[in-house]
Each structure stands twice: as C-alpha cells, then as structure tokens.
Amino acid sequence: MSHVPAAPHSEDVSWVPRTLLDRVAQWWRSSTLTLWAVAGAAGLFQLMVLNVASYTYPHLPLRGWVIASLLLAGSLLARRRWPLAVVTATSLASAAGDLWGPRGGLNLLSMLALYALLVTAPSRDRLIGFSVCALCALTPTTLAKWPQVGALSPGIFTLVLVLAVASISRSRRQALEHGDAQLAAQSAEQRLVAQRDAARHQARVAAELHDSVGHALTAIIALSEGMQGAGGSPQTDEAIDMMNALAREGLADTRRAVASLQTAPGPSPDDAGADAAVDPAGLGTEHRQAPGGAPGWDRLPGLLTTVRATGISAALSETGRHPRGTAGSQVLGEVVYVVVREALTNVMRHAEGATRVVISLDHDQASTRITVSDDGRGAQTGSGDDGPGSTQASPAAGHGLANLAAVVGEHGGTMSAGPATDEGASGWVLRAVVPFPEGTSR
C-alpha cells in the first residue's frame, strides 16, 4: 500500500549504507505490520480518551463518537495509499469533535495522517493537506477562546513539530535515494567503460589476426599458385593444390573471425589488397569464396579429402533422416562441421600410427549424434596441446577440445573424448550430441 520505494537489497545494486535508524525508518514506512499496529493503537487510545470524556462531559452522547473514532482509526490503514483523503477526513472529524463533542478527542488521528502525508505525498498534496489540517485544528480553538490568542500555542506547536519531524524524515529518505541513484549511475558508467575496453581489445585482436595470420596465408596462397605445375609429379601437384585450397579456406575462416570480433564489420582497404593478392587473375567473388564458404553439411566431404591426402583412410556414414533443408539446418550443420573438423585435426596431429578414421552421424527428431573414431595411439600430454588424452572435454584436455566443448555446450549439447572402450578396439573416440535448434521443427 506504500508508494515509498523500498531500499535496495540486491547484491547487484549499489546503494548508500543505511544506519540503524535509516533501516528502522524504512521498515516503518514499508511494513504492513506497522500499518495495522498504528491503526490499532490509535483506536485503543481514542477509546481511552472517550472513556475519560464520559466523566468530563456526562451530557454528551458518546456512543456515536465511539463509532466515529473507531471508523477514523480504521481509515489510517489507507494513509499510505490515499494520504490526502485520510488527512481531510480525520481533520474535519477532529474539528467537529472540538466544536460539538469531546474536545481534543480526535486530534491524534489527524496528526498521524498528516505525518504520513508530509512524508510520502507530492508537494501539491502536502500543501493542501497541511492547510486543511491547520485550519481544522486552530479554528475551533479560535472560535471558543477568542481573543485569547495564547490558547492557539499548543495547536501551533503540535503542527510545527509534526512538520519538522516529517520534513527531516523525507529529506533523509530523498538524500539516500539520490545517493543510490548516483551509485547506480557510477556502476552503469563503469560497465560501459568495461564494455568499451573489451570492444577495443577485440578490435586489437582482430587487427593482429588480420595482419599476421591473414598475411601468412595470403603469402602461402601466392607461393602455392606460383608452384602449380612445377612439381614434376602428379602427387606433388596434388599436394600443392591441396595446400592452396586449405590456405584459401583458412583465410576465409580468419576473415569471418575478424568480422565477428569487429564492432562494425566491413571491407577495408587491406581486405581489398589481400583479395588482389589471393586472386591475381581477377576471379569472381563467388569462385574465390567457394573453398571457404559457410561451414556446414556441404563442406564435410572436403574435410575427408584433406585427411585422405595425409595417408589416412577416412569414411563418413549417416543414419536417420538428414535435416538438410529444414528450419535450423544451417545452424546445426555449422556446429557439426566444427566438431568434425576439430576431431579430424586431432587425429592428424596426435593419433600416432592411425590408418583410418570413421565419422558417424546419427540424425533423429531431436538431435544429431556425432562419433569420430580412429585406430591410432594417442599419447596423453601435459603440455596443454589438443590431444585427446581425457575422457571428458575439460580445459585440461587442451584449448581445442575445451573450446569445442564450449561451442557444443552453447548450443545445448554435450561432448566427451577418450580411449575406445569397446573390447579389442584401439584408438580414440570423440562423441558429441548436438540438439536441434530451439524454436524449429524437423
């Protein structure tokens, strides 16, 4: 029922430390228990006052005043929601009691309502409510004891006291809220500064990646194109062509990574120069980007071709209904491609003596299960390399598997890698389950 904002208690919100008195005042303003306690205590006090008045004014019909007092005490329950209305009602009733009933019998109710009004209400309501309360409190005394102006002193003192206490409480609350707002603004500014610094760091990383890796790959492409046809044997020419294709694919992946790191991705003069170096013959954009197109289902055979060029037999098997062409297929295909690529990279780098690798994709209505197994001897290393030396893809297994597990986890999947557990089997197995993107259907 209170319009007073509660003090922030969340650990994520900065706020000015409260003293014990501040916390008590906040609890008093916001607690429902205090709302009822004040109304109940005021009602009991009014009954005591009217009981004493029955001896002072034996001729007055006090039953009606008892009922009115209890109703007005109950109206204090609404003093936080409708403070001006409660002040008006209690002040008029207090004036009526001073004129035609037990004098001073209802003044406490109007003062309690006035305090709540001065603490919580806007300026216009405070001015109106204080004027009504002062008029109703002073007019009966003026009419009864004129010209004894000194009789007004108790009423004026009471009004000034309530006004002073309420003003102090309101000023303290506003000062705390202003301090909270300043701390919140400072926290927001610090977050913005941290985001700006992170964006600058990403821009630096993107520039370094573009300048170093992009330059190296561009040079490899130019050199491999210059060596095409000069190998002297079909095997050498095929290896040079493979190097050229892999370098182009790596350059395209590097550019995608740079674009994702930049806050405002777009072509730069450096990119134009790199394109000219990579494509001196002026081939079309579509042809240049074909080897490094978006990762997905269509590029899986290219991974197998690369592995086979190293002398390892590679096979791909699929079961179930292929999700190609359905909503979400592209996202799923990109994740599957990344998983298979990293697994095959680990085989080529760490599976000693491997002669074959098998990639199995099992599609169902909910997910795609990926299994990549080889027959090599993977040595466990403690160098932080990308070796498959862990039964789980934890950070200790190397940056490659750790990052791969993070990618799969971001899409709601799971991944593990370790030695083959089948009886009589050798080699290593990487398993991953990638669920179908949420919000799409097969």
C-alpha positions in Angstrom: 0.0 0.0 0.0 3.0 2.3 0.2 4.3 4.5 -2.6 7.7 4.7 -0.9 10.3 2.7 -2.8 11.9 0.0 -0.7 15.6 0.2 0.0 17.6 -2.0 -2.5 18.8 -5.2 -1.1 20.2 -7.0 -4.2 23.9 -7.6 -4.2 23.9 -6.4 -7.9 22.5 -2.9 -6.9 24.8 -0.3 -5.4 23.2 1.7 -2.6 24.3 4.0 0.2 24.9 2.3 3.5 22.0 2.7 5.9 22.3 3.5 9.6 20.2 1.6 12.1 17.8 4.5 12.3 17.5 4.5 8.5 16.7 0.8 8.4 14.1 1.2 11.2 12.5 4.2 9.4 12.4 2.2 6.1 10.8 -0.7 7.8 8.3 1.5 9.5 7.3 3.1 6.2 7.0 -0.1 4.2 5.9 -2.7 6.7 2.2 -3.8 6.7 2.6 -4.7 10.4 3.3 -1.1 11.4 0.3 0.0 9.3 -2.0 -2.1 11.3 -0.2 -1.6 14.6 -0.6 2.2 14.4 -4.3 2.0 13.4 -4.9 -0.4 16.3 -3.0 1.6 18.9 -4.8 4.8 17.7 -8.2 3.1 18.1 -7.4 2.0 21.6 -6.1 5.5 22.5 -9.4 7.0 21.2 -11.4 4.6 23.4 -9.4 5.7 26.4 -9.9 9.4 25.6 -13.6 8.9 25.2 -13.8 6.9 28.4 -12.2 9.9 30.3 -14.5 12.3 28.4 -17.6 10.4 29.6 -16.8 11.7 33.1 -15.9 15.2 31.9 -18.9 15.6 29.6 -21.6 13.3 31.1 -24.3 15.0 29.0 -22.7 14.1 25.6 -24.0 11.1 23.6 -20.6 9.4 23.4 -21.8 6.2 21.6 -21.8 8.0 18.2 -18.4 9.4 18.9 -17.0 6.0 19.8 -18.2 4.6 16.5 -16.8 7.6 14.6 -13.5 7.3 16.4 -13.1 3.6 15.5 -14.0 4.2 11.9 -11.5 7.0 11.6 -8.8 4.9 13.3 -9.5 2.3 10.7 -9.1 4.9 8.0 -5.4 5.2 9.0 -4.9 1.9 7.2 -5.3 3.9 3.9 -2.9 6.7 5.0 -0.1 5.5 2.7 -2.3 4.9 -0.4 -4.7 7.9 -0.1 -2.9 10.2 2.4 -4.8 13.4 1.4 -8.2 11.9 1.7 -7.4 10.4 5.2 -6.0 13.8 6.4 -9.1 15.6 5.2 -11.5 13.1 6.8 -9.7 13.0 10.2 -9.1 16.8 10.3 -12.8 17.5 9.7 -13.8 15.0 12.3 -11.3 16.5 14.8 -12.8 19.9 14.2 -16.3 18.6 14.6 -15.3 17.0 17.9 -13.7 20.2 19.2 -16.9 22.1 18.3 -19.7 19.8 19.3 -18.1 16.8 21.1 -15.3 15.9 23.5 -12.6 18.5 22.8 -9.3 17.1 21.6 -10.7 13.6 21.2 -9.6 13.1 17.6 -6.6 15.3 17.2 -4.1 12.4 17.4 -5.7 10.7 14.3 -5.3 13.9 12.2 -1.7 14.3 13.3 -0.8 10.7 12.4 -2.4 11.1 9.0 -0.7 14.5 8.5 2.7 12.9 9.2 2.1 10.2 6.6 1.0 12.8 4.1 4.1 15.0 4.6 6.5 12.1 4.3 5.1 10.4 1.1 2.9 12.8 -0.9 3.9 15.3 -3.6 4.2 19.0 -2.9 0.7 20.0 -4.0 -1.0 17.4 -1.8 1.3 18.3 1.1 0.3 22.0 0.8 -3.4 21.2 0.6 -3.4 18.6 3.4 -1.3 20.8 5.8 -3.6 23.8 5.2 -6.8 21.7 5.8 -5.3 20.2 9.0 -4.1 23.5 10.3 -7.4 25.2 9.6 -9.4 22.4 11.3 -7.0 22.3 14.3 -6.9 26.0 15.0 -10.4 27.3 14.0 -12.3 25.6 16.9 -9.9 27.0 19.5 -10.0 30.4 17.9 -13.8 30.5 18.0 -14.0 29.1 21.6 -11.4 31.3 23.2 -11.2 34.5 21.2 -9.4 36.9 21.8 -7.1 34.7 23.9 -4.6 34.1 21.1 -2.2 32.3 23.5 -4.6 29.4 23.5 -3.5 28.6 20.0 0.1 27.9 21.0 -0.4 24.1 21.8 -2.0 23.5 18.4 0.6 25.5 16.5 3.4 23.8 18.4 2.0 20.4 17.5 1.6 21.3 13.8 5.2 22.7 13.7 6.6 19.6 15.4 4.8 17.2 13.0 6.0 19.3 10.1 9.6 19.3 11.3 9.8 15.6 12.0 8.2 14.7 8.7 10.5 17.1 6.8 13.6 15.6 8.4 12.4 12.0 7.6 11.6 13.0 4.0 14.9 14.8 3.4 16.9 11.9 4.7 15.0 9.4 2.5 15.5 11.6 -0.6 19.2 12.0 0.2 19.6 8.2 0.4 17.7 7.7 -2.8 19.8 10.4 -4.5 22.9 8.7 -3.3 21.6 5.3 -4.6 20.9 6.9 -8.0 24.4 8.3 -8.1 26.0 4.9 -7.2 23.8 3.2 -9.8 24.9 5.8 -12.4 28.6 5.2 -11.5 28.1 1.4 -11.8 26.5 1.8 -15.2 29.3 4.1 -16.3 31.9 1.5 -15.1 30.1 -1.2 -17.0 30.1 0.9 -20.1 33.8 1.6 -19.7 34.5 -2.1 -19.3 32.4 -2.8 -22.4 34.3 -0.1 -24.3 37.7 -1.5 -23.2 36.5 -5.0 -24.2 35.5 -3.7 -27.6 38.8 -2.0 -28.1 40.6 -5.2 -27.1 38.5 -7.2 -29.6 39.4 -4.7 -32.3 43.1 -5.0 -31.5 42.9 -8.8 -31.6 41.0 -8.6 -34.9 43.7 -6.3 -36.3 46.5 -8.6 -35.2 44.8 -11.6 -36.5 44.1 -10.0 -39.8 47.7 -8.7 -40.2 49.6 -11.7 -39.0 47.6 -14.8 -40.0 46.0 -13.1 -43.0 49.4 -12.1 -44.3 50.9 -15.5 -43.8 48.0 -17.3 -45.5 48.0 -14.9 -48.4 51.7 -15.5 -48.9 51.1 -19.3 -48.9 48.4 -18.9 -51.5 50.5 -16.8 -53.7 53.5 -19.2 -53.4 51.4 -22.3 -54.0 49.8 -20.7 -57.1 53.3 -19.9 -58.4 54.4 -23.6 -57.9 51.3 -25.1 -59.6 52.5 -27.3 -62.5 56.2 -27.1 -61.4 56.2 -30.1 -59.1 57.2 -32.6 -61.7 54.9 -35.4 -60.5 51.1 -35.7 -60.1 51.4 -36.4 -56.4 53.4 -33.1 -55.8 50.9 -31.1 -57.9 48.0 -32.6 -56.0 49.7 -31.7 -52.7 50.3 -28.1 -53.9 46.7 -27.8 -55.0 45.6 -29.1 -51.5 47.8 -26.6 -49.8 46.3 -23.8 -51.9 42.7 -24.9 -51.1 43.4 -25.3 -47.4 45.1 -21.9 -47.3 42.2 -20.2 -49.0 39.8 -21.9 -46.6 41.9 -20.8 -43.6 42.0 -17.3 -44.9 38.2 -17.2 -45.3 37.8 -18.6 -41.8 40.2 -15.9 -40.5 38.2 -13.2 -42.2 35.0 -14.5 -40.6 36.6 -14.5 -37.2 37.9 -10.9 -37.7 34.5 -9.8 -38.8 32.9 -11.3 -35.7 35.4 -9.5 -33.5 34.9 -6.1 -35.1 32.2 -3.9 -33.8 31.5 -2.6 -37.2 32.5 -5.3 -39.7 33.0 -4.3 -43.2 35.5 -4.5 -46.0 38.7 -2.4 -45.5 41.4 -1.3 -47.9 43.6 -4.1 -46.5 41.0 -6.7 -47.4 40.9 -5.3 -51.0 44.7 -5.7 -51.2 44.5 -9.2 -49.8 41.9 -10.2 -52.3 44.1 -8.9 -55.1 47.0 -10.9 -53.9 44.9 -14.0 -53.5 43.2 -13.7 -56.8 45.6 -12.0 -59.2 43.7 -13.3 -62.2 40.6 -11.4 -61.1 38.3 -14.4 -60.5 34.8 -13.7 -59.4 33.8 -13.3 -55.7 31.7 -16.4 -55.8 34.6 -18.5 -57.1 37.0 -17.1 -54.6 34.8 -17.8 -51.6 33.7 -21.3 -52.6 36.6 -23.1 -50.8 35.8 -21.1 -47.6 32.1 -20.8 -47.7 29.9 -21.0 -44.6 30.7 -24.1 -42.6 28.0 -26.8 -43.0 26.9 -30.0 -44.5 28.4 -29.3 -47.9 31.9 -28.9 -46.6 32.1 -32.3 -44.7 33.5 -34.2 -47.8 36.3 -31.6 -48.1 37.4 -32.5 -44.6 37.6 -36.1 -45.6 39.6 -35.2 -48.7 42.2 -33.4 -46.6 42.6 -36.3 -44.2 43.0 -38.8 -47.1 45.8 -36.6 -48.5 47.8 -37.3 -45.4 47.6 -41.1 -46.0 44.7 -41.8 -43.5 41.7 -43.6 -44.8 38.5 -41.6 -43.9 34.9 -42.6 -44.2 31.6 -40.8 -43.4 28.4 -42.7 -42.6 25.0 -41.2 -41.9 21.8 -42.8 -40.5 18.4 -41.3 -39.9 16.6 -38.5 -41.8 19.1 -35.8 -42.8 17.9 -32.3 -41.6 19.1 -30.6 -44.8 16.5 -28.1 -46.0 14.6 -27.8 -42.7 14.5 -24.8 -40.5 17.6 -24.6 -38.3 19.5 -27.0 -40.6 22.2 -24.3 -41.3 23.0 -23.7 -37.6 23.1 -27.4 -36.9 25.3 -28.0 -39.9 27.8 -25.4 -38.8 28.1 -27.0 -35.3 28.5 -30.4 -36.8 31.1 -29.2 -39.2 33.1 -27.5 -36.4 33.0 -30.7 -34.3 34.1 -33.0 -37.1 36.9 -30.6 -38.2 38.4 -30.4 -34.7 38.2 -34.1 -34.3 39.9 -34.8 -37.6 42.6 -32.2 -36.7 43.3 -34.1 -33.5 43.6 -37.3 -35.4 46.1 -35.9 -37.9 48.1 -34.3 -35.1 48.0 -36.8 -32.3 46.9 -40.2 -33.4 50.2 -41.9 -33.9 50.1 -44.7 -36.5 46.5 -44.0 -37.4 45.4 -45.6 -40.7 41.7 -45.0 -40.7 39.1 -42.6 -39.2 35.4 -43.1 -39.3 32.8 -40.3 -38.9 29.3 -41.4 -38.0 26.3 -39.0 -38.0 23.1 -40.3 -36.5 20.1 -38.0 -37.1 16.8 -38.2 -35.2 14.0 -35.9 -34.5 15.7 -34.1 -31.6 19.4 -34.1 -32.3 22.4 -35.3 -34.3 24.9 -37.7 -32.7 28.5 -37.4 -33.9 31.1 -40.1 -33.4 34.6 -39.8 -34.7 36.9 -42.8 -34.1 40.4 -43.7 -35.2 42.8 -46.6 -34.7 45.8 -44.6 -33.7 47.8 -44.4 -30.5 47.1 -41.1 -28.9 49.7 -40.1 -26.3 48.5 -38.2 -23.2 50.4 -35.0 -22.9 50.6 -32.4 -20.2 51.6 -29.5 -22.5 48.1 -28.3 -22.9 48.1 -29.4 -26.5 44.9 -30.6 -28.3 45.5 -34.2 -27.6 42.5 -36.5 -26.9 44.0 -37.5 -23.6 40.9 -37.0 -21.5 37.7 -38.9 -21.1 35.9 -35.6 -20.8 36.5 -32.4 -22.9 37.7 -30.3 -20.0 40.0 -27.4 -20.1 42.9 -29.7 -19.1 42.5 -31.5 -22.4 43.8 -28.6 -24.3 42.4 -25.4 -25.8 41.0 -27.1 -28.9 38.7 -29.6 -27.1 37.9 -27.1 -24.3 36.8 -24.5 -26.8 34.9 -27.2 -28.8 33.1 -28.4 -25.7 32.1 -24.8 -25.0 30.7 -24.4 -28.5 28.7 -27.6 -28.2 27.5 -26.5 -24.8 26.4 -23.1 -26.1 24.0 -25.0 -28.4 22.7 -27.2 -25.6 24.8 -30.2 -26.5 27.3 -32.5 -24.7 30.7 -33.8 -25.7 33.3 -36.3 -24.5 36.6 -37.6 -25.8 38.8 -40.5 -24.7 40.1 -44.0 -25.5 37.8 -46.5 -27.3 36.0 -48.6 -24.7 34.9 -51.5 -26.9 36.6 -54.8 -26.3 39.5 -55.3 -28.6 39.2 -51.8 -30.0 42.1 -49.4 -30.1 42.4 -45.7 -30.8 40.3 -42.7 -29.6 36.7 -41.7 -29.9 35.1 -38.3 -29.8 31.4 -38.3 -29.1 29.0 -35.3 -29.3 25.3 -34.8 -29.2 24.0 -31.6 -30.8 20.3 -30.9 -30.3 18.2 -29.4 -33.0 17.9 -25.6 -32.5 15.1 -24.5 -30.2 12.1 -23.0 -31.8 12.5 -25.0 -35.1 11.0 -28.3 -36.2 12.1 -31.0 -38.5 
